[in-house]
Each structure stands twice: as structure tokens, then as C-alpha cells.
């Protein structure tokens, strides 16, 4: 499995990373590096000049939190140096010295994430890692996510352990969640996923034709289902009919 930072690089394409310095905190003005400025420009954000600053909404990955940050060029009068591009307001109070701040964009919104050492390593807990990746992917622009999900390998690699494990593409699951608006796609159910402690909704995903039965990891074969319907889809006497109903409900997956 890929490290989380690699998943973000592939999902967004345009990312920028910088270590937060003591000056960023003491001045109350985070200095944006070249990569992060490119991220903001890709999202259509351009620095103002004090006091006419642009206000940028920064969406925290895997969270419902949105930071309001001023974005501006600081003109250093008499210094003979180029303006310094900075961000302030809520961003500065959110970060701390030594944080490794990632900025990314899907071309519309700007996202931020505090990287940890674990984000650069192969995941130790695949389930937690998948949830983290899916959570990030479900926040990006719908059309971009759909394109990413459609490009998934329909025949994922199988990792051999005591039981077969499949390297499912998290974009496929994220799209099923977004497509359904986090509601169960089983006809006649339609219940919303429950709210987690962080304010985001939880819904499960299900391969209509199981991978172990030659099913594909595609958006047309993946449905969003509530936990109760998920168990029924696997074990109940109704599972064959449920599979047919889901196949018709999901259609081509878009």
C-alpha cells in the first residue's frame, strides 16, 4: 500500500509542502513557499496587497473544519527585496512551529493537512489507512473524483495472507459515498450514514459481485450501503435479489 502522502500526490496532482518556522508563528504571518503559491494559483487564488487582502478558505483534510486565511503580498518598504507572500488569520493559530504543512487543490478548493512521519511510511494498519485516504478523496471535486475512480484497476492485486486481501482502489469507494450522498443505495432503505465524532458521515461500501467471485473493483460494481444492509447483502436469504436490485440502482456507477 502507498504512503498517505503519495496517495495525496496522485489524488491532487498539485501539492506544496513546507515546514512551519518560528518566524511564521512569531510574526503571525505564514510565509508561502513557491510550491504552495502554485497550489493557490491553480485554485484561482492570488495574493492581494495590504490592506486589500484576499480571504482564502482552507479545507482541513479528513475534517469538517474550514480555516479562513488572509492571502497577501507584504511590501517591505525600503528593503529593495521582492514582496513576501504570506497567509494569516486562522491558519497561523492552527499550525505550530515544526509542523510540516501540506497544501493541495483539486482546481477549485484549497486543502491543508499537517503531515506526520507516518504519512511518509507504508501503512501499518491498512483499515485505518484506507479510511484516511477515502476521507480525503471524498472531499475533492465530484468530477475530479469520478475521473479518478473510473481509472481504477478493475482487477486489484491480491495480497496473500491467511485469507486473500485485495488492494482495492480507495477512489472507487470514495466515489460511491459521494455519489450516494452517504445514503444507503439499497432500494427501499436509503438511510443516511451515521455521524462520526469528527462530524463526518459514515457509510460502508459493498462489491455487488464479490471480488472473490470474479467481481471488479469499479464504480459500477460498488455500492454505498448501511451496516445492516451490508450484512444482509452478504449473509441473508435475500442476498441474490439484493444484488440484482443494487445492480439496477447503481447502473453504470455515475
Order of alpha helices (4+ residues) and beta strands (2+ residues): alpha-beta-alpha-beta-alpha-beta-beta-beta-beta-alpha-beta-beta-alpha-alpha-beta-beta-alpha-beta-beta-beta-beta-alpha-alpha
